[in-house]
Amino acid sequence: MARNKLIYGKYDEVGVVLFGTEETNNELTNEVGGYEHVAVLQHIKVVDADLIKALEKLPRGTAN
């Protein structure tokens, strides 16, 4: 889907949030608590080649 956005939707914006990660990296954890094992890979912005590469390198999750 991200590749299609890069080619056909040059101005579409996408954010990527990962669930079930071993680490916790999101702003809401500090603000309201909770949201463990959730990491923001990319905040909402126009899709670029760096995002495609980052998505391709993602390992499968191991945490519940």
HUJO-V414441 format. One record per pair of residues at least 12 apart in sequence whose C-alpha atoms are under 8 Angstrom apart, sorted by sequence separation. I is the first residue (numbers start at 0). GAP is how many residues later the second one is. D is the distance in Angstrom with one decimal. If there is no record, write none. Layout:
i:gap:d
I:GAP:D
I:GAP:D
This chain:
i:gap:d
23:12:5.4
24:12:7.8
25:12:6.6
22:13:7.7
23:13:4.7
24:13:6.3
25:13:5.4
22:14:5.5
23:14:5.2
24:14:4.3
25:14:5.7
21:15:5.6
22:15:7.2
23:15:5.3
24:15:6.1
20:16:4.7
22:16:7.0
19:17:5.1
20:17:6.0
18:18:6.2
19:18:6.2
20:18:6.8
18:19:4.7
17:20:5.7
18:20:6.7
16:21:7.1
17:21:5.1
16:22:5.8
17:22:6.2
16:23:4.5
17:23:6.8
15:24:6.2
16:24:5.7
15:25:5.4
16:25:7.1
14:26:7.8
15:26:5.1
36:26:7.7
14:27:5.4
15:27:6.6
14:28:4.8
15:28:7.5
13:29:7.6
14:29:3.9
13:30:5.0
14:30:6.5
12:31:5.9
13:31:5.6
12:32:4.7
13:32:6.2
11:33:8.0
12:33:4.2
13:33:6.2
11:34:5.7
12:34:6.1
10:35:6.0
11:35:7.0
9:36:7.2
10:36:7.8
9:37:7.3
21:39:7.8
20:40:6.0
21:40:7.3
5:41:5.6
19:41:6.3
20:41:7.2
21:41:5.6
4:42:6.6
5:42:6.3
19:42:7.4
20:42:5.8
5:43:7.6
19:43:5.3
19:44:5.6
1:45:6.9
2:49:6.6
1:50:6.6
